[in-house]
Amino acid sequence: RLFPPAATRIVLPAATPVLPTPAPVAGPLAPPPADCPAAASFDTITAQPSGFSQPVQLFGSAPVWVPQGYLPLNPTILSQSGTPEEGSYPLLTILWAIGPTQHPAVTVRVVDLQTGELAWWTSLNGLPAAPVLTIPASAGVDGWQTTPATIAITHAGCYRFDVSWTGGGWYAIVAIGGSLF
């Protein structure tokens, strides 16, 4: 005699909203805002991550750092490529230095504080690819893991960079815009 199978409860994951890829910028960005809130202070260390010929100052919190000059700490003016007719994505490249002894998976989100809009990380061709950057954990590597990543900025604003990993995180607030000349 055959028995019907027991009922199985299926739980579907919550729907993830589909975010539209941001449109290219058709004209120059407005200047960076002058009224961004202050961010928490960073830890700093001096070290020599891979790819550097000498020690540099690093900002962030162990084990996720950004070398001096690779995270804008002052108002930042981005240049644009392409003509206004073609549109373009003003780009900002950040160099992540993870280590020297821990190499966790790192997640970075960048959000405009006024609009709540996420900025998008780009693919190798400079086009927006994802609103969240995930740097995978590096298993058992001694020393530094350095990873460049580029973000497309579509409008001037106060942007909060939220950097997190299991057991820690930090954030930076940066005024980003363009130049009118």
Accessible surface in RSA format (square Angstrom, percent):
REM  Atomic radii and reference values for relative SASA: ProtOr
REM  Chains: A
REM  Algorithm: Lee & Richards
REM  Probe-radius: 1.40
REM  Slices: 20
REM RES _ NUM      All-atoms   Total-Side   Main-Chain    Non-polar    All polar
REM                ABS   REL    ABS   REL    ABS   REL    ABS   REL    ABS   REL
RES ARG A   1   244.09 102.5 165.65  84.4  78.44 186.8  72.53  99.1 171.56 104.0
RES LEU A   2   175.25  97.6 152.89 109.4  22.36  56.2 154.03 108.2  21.22  57.1
RES PHE A   3   149.82  75.0 125.22  77.6  24.60  64.0 126.13  76.5  23.69  67.8
RES PRO A   4   114.50  83.5  93.83  85.5  20.68  75.2 100.16  82.7  14.34  89.1
RES PRO A   5   126.20  92.0 100.44  91.6  25.77  93.7 111.40  92.0  14.80  92.0
RES ALA A   6    91.98  84.6  64.65  99.8  27.33  62.2  75.57 106.4  16.41  43.5
RES ALA A   7   109.18 100.4  69.12 106.7  40.06  91.1  79.23 111.6  29.95  79.3
RES THR A   8   113.97  81.1  85.01  86.2  28.96  69.0  61.48  82.6  52.48  79.3
RES ARG A   9   210.59  88.4 179.09  91.3  31.50  75.0  74.06 101.2 136.53  82.7
RES ILE A  10   134.28  76.4 105.61  78.7  28.67  69.1 108.55  78.2  25.73  69.8
RES VAL A  11   112.05  73.7  84.62  76.6  27.43  66.1  87.58  76.1  24.48  66.4
RES LEU A  12   143.67  80.0 123.42  88.3  20.25  50.9 123.42  86.7  20.25  54.5
RES PRO A  13   119.43  87.0  94.64  86.3  24.79  90.1 105.88  87.4  13.55  84.2
RES ALA A  14    94.90  87.3  65.38 100.9  29.52  67.2  76.89 108.3  18.01  47.7
RES ALA A  15   101.60  93.4  66.69 102.9  34.91  79.4  76.35 107.5  25.25  66.9
RES THR A  16   113.63  80.8  93.97  95.3  19.65  46.8  65.18  87.5  48.45  73.2
RES PRO A  17   104.09  75.9  84.71  77.2  19.38  70.5  96.76  79.9   7.32  45.5
RES VAL A  18   141.86  93.3 114.61 103.8  27.24  65.6 118.35 102.8  23.51  63.8
RES LEU A  19    79.44  44.2  65.81  47.1  13.62  34.2  65.81  46.2  13.62  36.7
RES PRO A  20   111.87  81.5  95.70  87.2  16.17  58.8 105.49  87.1   6.38  39.7
RES THR A  21    79.98  56.9  57.97  58.8  22.01  52.4  30.71  41.3  49.27  74.5
RES PRO A  22    20.81  15.2   9.20   8.4  11.60  42.2  19.31  15.9   1.49   9.3
RES ALA A  23    74.40  68.4  59.13  91.2  15.27  34.7  64.02  90.2  10.38  27.5
RES PRO A  24    66.51  48.5  51.46  46.9  15.05  54.7  51.46  42.5  15.05  93.5
RES VAL A  25    17.26  11.4  11.17  10.1   6.09  14.7  15.78  13.7   1.48   4.0
RES ALA A  26    69.41  63.8  60.94  94.0   8.47  19.3  61.54  86.7   7.87  20.9
RES GLY A  27    25.34  31.2   0.00   N/A  25.34  31.2  20.28  55.6   5.06  11.3
RES PRO A  28    95.07  69.3  72.55  66.1  22.52  81.9  74.37  61.4  20.70 128.7
RES LEU A  29     5.83   3.2   3.24   2.3   2.59   6.5   5.82   4.1   0.01   0.0
RES ALA A  30    55.21  50.8  47.50  73.3   7.71  17.5  49.94  70.3   5.27  14.0
RES PRO A  31    65.46  47.7  58.61  53.4   6.85  24.9  58.61  48.4   6.85  42.6
RES PRO A  32    24.03  17.5   9.80   8.9  14.23  51.7   9.80   8.1  14.23  88.5
RES PRO A  33    35.23  25.7  22.53  20.5  12.70  46.2  33.32  27.5   1.92  11.9
RES ALA A  34   111.50 102.5  66.93 103.3  44.57 101.4  75.48 106.3  36.02  95.4
RES ASP A  35   120.61  84.5  94.95  94.5  25.66  60.7  45.57 107.2  75.04  74.8
RES CYS A  36    35.08  26.5  10.73  12.0  24.35  57.2  10.73  27.2  24.35  26.3
RES PRO A  37    74.57  54.3  58.63  53.4  15.93  57.9  70.13  57.9   4.43  27.6
RES ALA A  38    96.90  89.1  64.20  99.1  32.70  74.4  74.18 104.5  22.73  60.2
RES ALA A  39    36.08  33.2   9.57  14.8  26.52  60.3  10.92  15.4  25.16  66.7
RES ALA A  40    54.81  50.4  39.59  61.1  15.23  34.6  51.26  72.2   3.56   9.4
RES SER A  41   112.52  95.1  78.18 104.3  34.34  79.1  50.39 107.3  62.12  87.0
RES PHE A  42    44.88  22.5  21.38  13.2  23.50  61.2  24.48  14.8  20.41  58.4
RES ASP A  43    81.63  57.2  75.31  75.0   6.32  14.9  17.51  41.2  64.11  63.9
RES THR A  44    66.31  47.2  42.08  42.7  24.23  57.8  14.57  19.6  51.74  78.2
RES ILE A  45    63.89  36.4  54.84  40.9   9.05  21.8  63.89  46.0   0.00   0.0
RES THR A  46    99.97  71.1  69.31  70.3  30.66  73.1  44.32  59.5  55.65  84.1
RES ALA A  47    20.46  18.8  12.29  19.0   8.17  18.6  20.46  28.8   0.00   0.0
RES GLN A  48    86.83  48.6  68.19  49.8  18.64  44.4  19.23  40.9  67.61  51.3
RES PRO A  49     0.81   0.6   0.00   0.0   0.81   2.9   0.00   0.0   0.81   5.0
RES SER A  50    56.31  47.6  42.38  56.6  13.93  32.1  48.80 103.9   7.51  10.5
RES GLY A  51    88.39 109.0   0.00   N/A  88.39 109.0  43.58 119.6  44.81 100.4
RES PHE A  52    42.55  21.3  29.84  18.5  12.71  33.1  33.12  20.1   9.43  27.0
RES SER A  53   113.01  95.5  75.27 100.4  37.75  87.0  55.15 117.4  57.87  81.1
RES GLN A  54   118.94  66.5 118.11  86.3   0.83   2.0  24.24  51.6  94.71  71.8
RES PRO A  55    79.70  58.1  64.72  59.0  14.99  54.5  64.72  53.4  14.99  93.2
RES VAL A  56    32.52  21.4  26.25  23.8   6.27  15.1  32.52  28.3   0.00   0.0
RES GLN A  57    68.37  38.2  63.42  46.3   4.95  11.8  11.11  23.6  57.26  43.4
RES LEU A  58     0.00   0.0   0.00   0.0   0.00   0.0   0.00   0.0   0.00   0.0
RES PHE A  59    26.10  13.1  26.10  16.2   0.00   0.0  26.10  15.8   0.00   0.0
RES GLY A  60     1.12   1.4   0.00   N/A   1.12   1.4   0.00   0.0   1.12   2.5
RES SER A  61    29.01  24.5  29.01  38.7   0.00   0.0   6.41  13.6  22.61  31.7
RES ALA A  62    68.25  62.8  54.43  84.0  13.82  31.4  54.45  76.7  13.80  36.6
RES PRO A  63     7.81   5.7   7.75   7.1   0.05   0.2   7.81   6.4   0.00   0.0
RES VAL A  64     0.00   0.0   0.00   0.0   0.00   0.0   0.00   0.0   0.00   0.0
RES TRP A  65     7.18   2.9   7.18   3.5   0.00   0.0   6.37   3.4   0.81   1.3
RES VAL A  66     0.00   0.0   0.00   0.0   0.00   0.0   0.00   0.0   0.00   0.0
RES PRO A  67     0.33   0.2   0.11   0.1   0.22   0.8   0.11   0.1   0.22   1.4
RES GLN A  68   108.71  60.8  94.65  69.2  14.06  33.5  22.60  48.1  86.12  65.3
RES GLY A  69    74.01  91.3   0.00   N/A  74.01  91.3  37.68 103.4  36.33  81.4
RES TYR A  70    89.27  41.7  85.65  48.7   3.62   9.4  47.21  35.5  42.06  51.9
RES LEU A  71     8.06   4.5   0.85   0.6   7.21  18.1   1.21   0.8   6.85  18.4
RES PRO A  72    21.86  15.9   9.42   8.6  12.44  45.2  21.12  17.4   0.74   4.6
RES LEU A  73    81.55  45.4  47.99  34.3  33.56  84.4  50.79  35.7  30.75  82.8
RES ASN A  74   111.42  76.8 106.16 102.6   5.26  12.7  25.19  60.6  86.23  83.3
RES PRO A  75    92.31  67.3  72.07  65.7  20.24  73.6  72.07  59.5  20.24 125.8
RES THR A  76    21.74  15.5  18.30  18.6   3.43   8.2  18.87  25.4   2.86   4.3
RES ILE A  77   108.10  61.5  81.26  60.5  26.84  64.7  81.26  58.5  26.84  72.8
RES LEU A  78    13.66   7.6   8.56   6.1   5.10  12.8   9.95   7.0   3.72  10.0
RES SER A  79   102.20  86.4  81.42 108.7  20.78  47.9  52.54 111.9  49.66  69.6
RES GLN A  80    57.46  32.1  24.35  17.8  33.11  78.8  15.61  33.2  41.85  31.7
RES SER A  81    84.44  71.4  73.82  98.5  10.62  24.5  54.01 115.0  30.43  42.6
RES GLY A  82    51.23  63.2   0.00   N/A  51.23  63.2  18.35  50.4  32.88  73.6
RES THR A  83    64.53  45.9  60.92  61.8   3.61   8.6  60.63  81.4   3.91   5.9
RES PRO A  84    80.13  58.4  70.76  64.5   9.36  34.0  74.02  61.1   6.11  38.0
RES GLU A  85   156.34  89.8 116.71  88.3  39.62  94.3  75.36 145.8  80.98  66.1
RES GLU A  86   123.88  71.1  90.02  68.1  33.86  80.6  45.43  87.9  78.45  64.1
RES GLY A  87    15.85  19.5   0.00   N/A  15.85  19.5   5.51  15.1  10.34  23.2
RES SER A  88    13.51  11.4   6.51   8.7   7.00  16.1  10.66  22.7   2.85   4.0
RES TYR A  89    29.89  14.0  21.22  12.1   8.67  22.6  10.93   8.2  18.96  23.4
RES PRO A  90     0.66   0.5   0.00   0.0   0.66   2.4   0.66   0.5   0.00   0.0
RES LEU A  91    73.86  41.1  54.31  38.9  19.55  49.1  54.42  38.2  19.44  52.3
RES LEU A  92    18.85  10.5  17.55  12.6   1.30   3.3  18.85  13.2   0.00   0.0
RES THR A  93    69.23  49.2  55.07  55.8  14.16  33.8  37.46  50.3  31.78  48.0
RES ILE A  94     0.00   0.0   0.00   0.0   0.00   0.0   0.00   0.0   0.00   0.0
RES LEU A  95    23.67  13.2  23.67  16.9   0.00   0.0  23.67  16.6   0.00   0.0
RES TRP A  96     0.12   0.0   0.12   0.1   0.00   0.0   0.12   0.1   0.00   0.0
RES ALA A  97     0.00   0.0   0.00   0.0   0.00   0.0   0.00   0.0   0.00   0.0
RES ILE A  98     0.03   0.0   0.03   0.0   0.00   0.0   0.03   0.0   0.00   0.0
RES GLY A  99     1.04   1.3   0.00   N/A   1.04   1.3   0.13   0.4   0.91   2.0
RES PRO A 100    60.86  44.4  59.79  54.5   1.06   3.9  59.79  49.4   1.06   6.6
RES THR A 101   112.57  80.1  89.17  90.4  23.40  55.8  69.63  93.5  42.94  64.9
RES GLN A 102   111.07  62.1 106.10  77.5   4.97  11.8  32.85  69.9  78.22  59.3
RES HIS A 103    15.77   8.6   3.78   2.6  11.98  30.7   1.22   1.3  14.55  16.9
RES PRO A 104    28.29  20.6  18.63  17.0   9.66  35.1  27.93  23.1   0.36   2.2
RES ALA A 105    50.27  46.2  42.24  65.2   8.03  18.3  42.45  59.8   7.83  20.7
RES VAL A 106     0.02   0.0   0.00   0.0   0.02   0.1   0.02   0.0   0.01   0.0
RES THR A 107    35.15  25.0  34.71  35.2   0.44   1.1  10.30  13.8  24.86  37.6
RES VAL A 108     0.00   0.0   0.00   0.0   0.00   0.0   0.00   0.0   0.00   0.0
RES ARG A 109   110.14  46.2 109.94  56.0   0.20   0.5  27.91  38.1  82.22  49.8
RES VAL A 110     0.00   0.0   0.00   0.0   0.00   0.0   0.00   0.0   0.00   0.0
RES VAL A 111    32.19  21.2  32.19  29.1   0.00   0.0  32.19  28.0   0.00   0.0
RES ASP A 112     3.04   2.1   2.60   2.6   0.44   1.0   0.00   0.0   3.04   3.0
RES LEU A 113    73.34  40.8  43.42  31.1  29.92  75.2  45.93  32.3  27.40  73.7
RES GLN A 114   169.99  95.1 134.62  98.4  35.37  84.2  46.23  98.4 123.76  93.9
RES THR A 115    86.87  61.8  49.04  49.7  37.83  90.2  57.14  76.7  29.73  44.9
RES GLY A 116    48.74  60.1   0.00   N/A  48.74  60.1  28.13  77.2  20.61  46.2
RES GLU A 117    74.78  42.9  65.01  49.2   9.77  23.3  36.81  71.2  37.97  31.0
RES LEU A 118    46.02  25.6  39.19  28.0   6.84  17.2  39.22  27.5   6.80  18.3
RES ALA A 119     9.24   8.5   1.32   2.0   7.92  18.0   9.09  12.8   0.15   0.4
RES TRP A 120    24.23   9.7  24.02  11.6   0.21   0.5  17.18   9.2   7.05  11.4
RES TRP A 121     7.71   3.1   7.68   3.7   0.02   0.1   7.69   4.1   0.01   0.0
RES THR A 122    24.24  17.2   1.83   1.9  22.42  53.4   0.00   0.0  24.24  36.7
RES SER A 123    46.43  39.2  33.01  44.1  13.42  30.9  38.77  82.6   7.66  10.7
RES LEU A 124   194.81 108.5 158.33 113.3  36.48  91.7 162.31 114.0  32.50  87.5
RES ASN A 125   109.33  75.4  72.53  70.1  36.80  88.6  46.49 111.9  62.84  60.7
RES GLY A 126    15.69  19.3   0.00   N/A  15.69  19.3  12.41  34.0   3.28   7.4
RES LEU A 127    92.27  51.4  92.25  66.0   0.03   0.1  92.25  64.8   0.03   0.1
RES PRO A 128    16.79  12.2   1.63   1.5  15.16  55.1   1.63   1.3  15.16  94.2
RES ALA A 129    59.10  54.3  28.23  43.6  30.87  70.2  34.44  48.5  24.66  65.3
RES ALA A 130    37.24  34.2  36.75  56.7   0.49   1.1  37.24  52.4   0.00   0.0
RES PRO A 131    28.26  20.6  28.26  25.8   0.00   0.0  28.26  23.3   0.00   0.0
RES VAL A 132    43.24  28.4  33.58  30.4   9.66  23.3  33.58  29.2   9.66  26.2
RES LEU A 133    27.71  15.4  26.29  18.8   1.42   3.6  27.71  19.5   0.00   0.0
RES THR A 134    85.30  60.7  65.38  66.3  19.93  47.5  48.00  64.5  37.30  56.4
RES ILE A 135     3.57   2.0   2.33   1.7   1.25   3.0   3.57   2.6   0.00   0.0
RES PRO A 136    94.04  68.5  90.08  82.1   3.95  14.4  93.07  76.8   0.96   6.0
RES ALA A 137    62.30  57.3  39.69  61.3  22.61  51.4  39.69  55.9  22.61  59.9
RES SER A 138    25.95  21.9  14.42  19.2  11.53  26.6  10.80  23.0  15.16  21.2
RES ALA A 139   101.16  93.0  69.93 107.9  31.23  71.0  79.50 112.0  21.65  57.4
RES GLY A 140    82.75 102.1   0.00   N/A  82.75 102.1  44.43 121.9  38.33  85.8
RES VAL A 141    67.17  44.2  60.95  55.2   6.22  15.0  64.82  56.3   2.35   6.4
RES ASP A 142   137.83  96.5 113.56 113.0  24.26  57.4  37.81  89.0 100.02  99.7
RES GLY A 143    30.22  37.3   0.00   N/A  30.22  37.3  25.64  70.4   4.58  10.3
RES TRP A 144    37.26  15.0  20.90  10.1  16.36  38.4  11.64   6.2  25.62  41.6
RES GLN A 145    36.26  20.3  30.61  22.4   5.64  13.4  22.33  47.5  13.92  10.6
RES THR A 146    42.44  30.2  20.00  20.3  22.44  53.5   1.40   1.9  41.04  62.0
RES THR A 147    35.34  25.1  34.48  35.0   0.86   2.0  29.66  39.8   5.68   8.6
RES PRO A 148    90.76  66.2  76.21  69.5  14.56  52.9  76.22  62.9  14.55  90.4
RES ALA A 149    12.72  11.7   4.47   6.9   8.25  18.8  12.66  17.8   0.05   0.1
RES THR A 150    31.73  22.6  27.69  28.1   4.05   9.6  10.43  14.0  21.30  32.2
RES ILE A 151     0.00   0.0   0.00   0.0   0.00   0.0   0.00   0.0   0.00   0.0
RES ALA A 152     1.29   1.2   0.00   0.0   1.29   2.9   0.00   0.0   1.29   3.4
RES ILE A 153     0.27   0.2   0.00   0.0   0.27   0.6   0.27   0.2   0.00   0.0
RES THR A 154    29.04  20.7  15.96  16.2  13.08  31.2  11.00  14.8  18.04  27.3
RES HIS A 155    49.98  27.3  48.64  33.8   1.33   3.4  43.71  45.0   6.27   7.3
RES ALA A 156    24.50  22.5   7.37  11.4  17.13  39.0   7.51  10.6  16.99  45.0
RES GLY A 157     7.71   9.5   0.00   N/A   7.71   9.5   7.71  21.2   0.00   0.0
RES CYS A 158    16.61  12.6  14.11  15.7   2.50   5.9   3.87   9.8  12.74  13.7
RES TYR A 159     2.84   1.3   2.84   1.6   0.00   0.0   1.86   1.4   0.98   1.2
RES ARG A 160    71.37  30.0  71.37  36.4   0.00   0.0   8.68  11.9  62.69  38.0
RES PHE A 161     0.17   0.1   0.17   0.1   0.00   0.0   0.17   0.1   0.00   0.0
RES ASP A 162    46.57  32.6  44.48  44.3   2.09   4.9  22.68  53.4  23.89  23.8
RES VAL A 163     3.13   2.1   0.00   0.0   3.13   7.5   0.00   0.0   3.13   8.5
RES SER A 164    49.43  41.8  48.89  65.2   0.54   1.3  32.79  69.8  16.64  23.3
RES TRP A 165    27.65  11.1  11.84   5.7  15.81  37.1  13.56   7.2  14.10  22.9
RES THR A 166   135.93  96.7 110.22 111.7  25.71  61.3  82.07 110.2  53.86  81.4
RES GLY A 167    84.43 104.1   0.00   N/A  84.43 104.1  41.29 113.3  43.14  96.6
RES GLY A 168    32.78  40.4   0.00   N/A  32.78  40.4  23.27  63.9   9.51  21.3
RES GLY A 169    38.88  47.9   0.00   N/A  38.88  47.9  11.44  31.4  27.44  61.4
RES TRP A 170    28.82  11.6  14.15   6.8  14.67  34.4  24.96  13.3   3.86   6.3
RES TYR A 171    60.23  28.1  57.45  32.7   2.78   7.2  29.52  22.2  30.71  37.9
RES ALA A 172     1.58   1.5   1.58   2.4   0.00   0.0   1.58   2.2   0.00   0.0
RES ILE A 173    29.02  16.5   8.80   6.6  20.22  48.7   8.80   6.3  20.22  54.9
RES VAL A 174     3.23   2.1   0.44   0.4   2.79   6.7   3.23   2.8   0.00   0.0
RES ALA A 175     9.61   8.8   6.05   9.3   3.56   8.1   6.05   8.5   3.56   9.4
RES ILE A 176     0.00   0.0   0.00   0.0   0.00   0.0   0.00   0.0   0.00   0.0
RES GLY A 177     0.00   0.0   0.00   N/A   0.00   0.0   0.00   0.0   0.00   0.0
RES GLY A 178     1.35   1.7   0.00   N/A   1.35   1.7   0.85   2.3   0.50   1.1
RES SER A 179    37.17  31.4  24.15  32.2  13.02  30.0  21.91  46.7  15.26  21.4
RES LEU A 180   126.71  70.6  93.52  66.9  33.20  83.4  94.61  66.4  32.11  86.4
RES PHE A 181   225.02 112.6 164.61 102.0  60.42 157.2 196.56 119.2  28.46  81.5
END  Absolute sums over single chains surface
CHAIN  1 A    10688.5       7820.8       2867.7       6752.1       3936.4
END  Absolute sums over all chains
TOTAL         10688.5       7820.8       2867.7       6752.1       3936.4
